[in-house]
């Protein structure tokens, strides 16, 4: 990725003003901090308010630098149905997870679903969303 120089920024400023009547100014760039983990850890998320229930166990492992976030399931369908597993993985990808040290985005982590439970009577999709996000934060 290239960085714009002073001349390119001036040209961009003029083009935006002429074409779109936008008057912009560019300041000094800043560093984007990210967090990662250095060792494997299991996070458990439990969600059980009145008439709801879901529990998710996630294994968080360090991944190679620059690999980003990866998600997987290592859980047989006998332990948790495929649709609930898919929902957990979809919820993991639905938002950018934040680390606990500086509140920066989490990166270079492999998250694997290793256990989970739900109820045929009391579990709805949002229950697994809450349990999944709690498991990441707890881990």
C-alpha positions in Angstrom: 0.0 0.0 0.0 1.5 3.3 -1.0 1.4 6.5 1.1 0.4 9.8 -0.6 2.9 12.5 -0.6 2.3 16.2 -0.1 1.7 17.0 -3.8 -0.8 14.2 -4.2 -2.7 15.4 -1.1 -2.8 18.9 -2.5 -4.1 17.6 -5.9 -6.8 15.5 -4.1 -7.8 18.5 -2.0 -8.2 20.6 -5.2 -10.2 17.9 -7.1 -12.6 17.4 -4.2 -13.2 21.2 -4.0 -13.7 21.6 -7.8 -15.8 18.5 -8.5 -17.8 18.1 -5.3 -17.5 21.5 -3.5 -15.9 19.6 -0.6 -13.3 21.5 1.4 -11.1 19.0 3.2 -7.8 19.0 5.1 -5.5 16.2 5.8 -3.8 15.8 9.1 -1.0 13.7 10.3 -1.5 10.0 10.1 -1.9 7.8 13.1 -0.9 4.2 14.0 -3.6 1.5 14.0 -3.0 -0.7 17.0 -4.2 -4.3 17.1 -4.0 -7.0 19.7 -3.4 -10.7 19.6 -2.7 -13.6 22.0 0.5 -15.4 22.7 -0.9 -18.7 23.9 -4.0 -20.9 23.6 -6.9 -20.2 25.9 -10.5 -21.5 26.2 -13.3 -19.0 26.6 -16.7 -20.0 27.9 -19.8 -18.0 27.2 -23.0 -18.7 29.1 -26.3 -17.0 28.4 -29.3 -17.9 30.6 -31.8 -15.2 31.4 -35.4 -16.2 32.0 -36.6 -18.7 29.3 -33.4 -18.5 27.3 -30.3 -20.8 27.3 -27.1 -21.2 25.3 -23.5 -22.1 26.2 -20.5 -21.9 23.9 -16.9 -23.0 24.5 -14.3 -21.5 22.2 -10.6 -22.4 21.8 -8.6 -19.2 21.0 -5.1 -20.0 19.5 -2.4 -17.7 18.2 -2.2 -17.7 14.4 0.7 -16.7 12.1 1.3 -13.0 11.9 -0.7 -11.3 9.2 -3.2 -14.2 8.9 -6.1 -12.3 10.4 -9.0 -14.0 12.2 -10.0 -17.5 11.2 -12.9 -19.5 12.5 -13.6 -23.3 12.6 -15.7 -25.9 14.4 -14.2 -29.1 15.9 -17.5 -30.3 17.2 -19.5 -33.3 16.0 -23.2 -32.7 15.1 -24.2 -35.2 17.8 -22.9 -32.7 20.4 -24.5 -29.6 18.8 -26.7 -29.5 15.7 -25.2 -28.2 12.5 -27.5 -25.1 12.4 -26.4 -24.0 15.9 -22.7 -24.5 14.9 -23.3 -22.5 11.8 -24.9 -19.8 13.8 -22.0 -19.6 16.3 -19.5 -19.3 13.4 -21.6 -16.7 11.7 -21.8 -14.7 14.9 -18.0 -14.9 15.3 -17.7 -13.3 11.8 -20.5 -10.7 12.4 -18.4 -8.2 14.3 -14.8 -7.1 15.0 -13.7 -8.5 18.3 -11.9 -6.2 20.7 -8.9 -7.2 22.8 -8.7 -6.5 26.6 -5.3 -4.8 26.9 -5.9 -1.6 24.9 -9.4 -2.1 23.5 -7.9 -2.5 20.0 -9.2 -4.9 17.3 -8.2 -8.5 17.8 -6.1 -10.1 15.0 -4.1 -13.2 14.1 -6.2 -15.5 16.2 -7.8 -18.9 15.2 -11.1 -19.4 17.1 -12.4 -22.9 17.2 -15.8 -24.0 18.5 -15.1 -27.0 20.8 -18.3 -27.3 22.8 -21.8 -25.9 23.0 -25.2 -26.6 24.4 -28.7 -25.3 23.7 -32.2 -26.3 24.6 -34.9 -27.4 22.2 -37.4 -25.5 24.3 -35.6 -22.4 25.5 -32.9 -21.6 22.9 -33.3 -19.0 20.1 -30.7 -17.6 17.7 -29.9 -14.5 19.7 -29.0 -16.7 22.7 -26.1 -18.2 20.8 -25.0 -14.7 19.6 -24.7 -13.5 23.2 -23.0 -16.7 24.4 -20.5 -16.6 21.5 -19.5 -13.0 22.1 -19.2 -13.6 25.8 -16.9 -16.6 25.2 -14.6 -14.5 23.0 -14.4 -11.7 25.7 -13.9 -14.2 28.5 -11.1 -16.0 26.6 
